[in-house]
Amino acid sequence: MEKNPRILVIYTGGTIGMVEDSVSGVLNPFDFEHLTDQIPEIKKFNYLIDSISFDPVIDSSNMQPEIWTKIAGLIESRYESYDGFVILHGSDTMAYTASALSFMLDNLSKPVILTGSQLPIGMIRTDGKENFITAIEIAAARKNGHAVVPEVCIYFEYQLYRGNRTHKFNAEHFEAFRSVNYPVLAHAGVHIKYNETAIQKPVGKEFRVFANLDTNIAILKIFPGINQGVVSSILSIEGLKAVVLESYGSGNAPTCEWFMEEVRNAVKRGITVCNISQCRGGAVIQNQYETGRWLEEAGVIGGNDMTTEAAVTKLMYLMGNGYSGKKLGEYFQKPLRGEVSQM
Ligand code: ASP
């Protein structure tokens, strides 16, 4: 008989962890020791649930790569002791954290489910309870002795997403995330229905953690009226190694001489320029229009249907592992964790 699932909850902070003071009405981070008091339903699971809490807990707007390294380290040191991991995290940067962890946790065969909420868990109409309870159930789900979802995911408002395909798109609705270019991995209704064909299979190799991240990158978001001073200051940042160029539509950018020269020169200086669309759906196809073709000719790397969140963290991960120049561009285009469709 299989043992009861063992789940580790890592509580980093965010709205989910606030409780309303019954007297003053002020929101305070809740004491994690009393988690089960806030959600007594959890006791009904026949799982062994342990928790680790950040001290202090953080608003995820303060998320930093060093904290991703810390989370990855916590998972690494306890990987053998648990069947699944749930990370409670603020929603603001959750898509970045999920993307970063997807690259840092190599050969993952266990679920790592990030969740949070739009309303604190102590509030009557909170979305946090359902998010948390179902995230635990998904982290514990096994079939034929294997985890059902051996991926880094975000669970929010009845949907399970591949983490590195998501972005936060709504600050008000309970449905705060979207994965426009990849199907949802599961829907939670009366039953949790897994979309098995969309879920990655474990590769069967030894689990490894890559903790080195190189943050010498910038995002250059273009807009009509952007001036040369802005573009040139970004591209001449000391130590800059890679740029995510947020282009229009299917990967198009202005064809005025100064802009093309700035980009061409940056590539010549060895900066890896990656093209990600400002559109959340669809893909960069650099040879579709003249306004995209010149980028291809200049040596800009097309990012296909990757999100900005995935592109930024993938570059940090690849550069942290010593990739640069041509190899960096090649690996950037390759699907490593299901973050980009095969070209
Ligand atoms: N500012 C909060 C955070 O990201 C919002 C949330 O938790 O949803 O930590």
Boltz pocket constraint, residues with backbone or C-beta under 6 A from the ligand:
constraints:
  - pocket:
      binder: B
      contacts: [[A, 13], [A, 14], [A, 15], [A, 16], [A, 58], [A, 59], [A, 60], [A, 61], [A, 89], [A, 90], [A, 91], [A, 92], [A, 93], [A, 116], [A, 117], [A, 118]]
      max_distance: 6.0
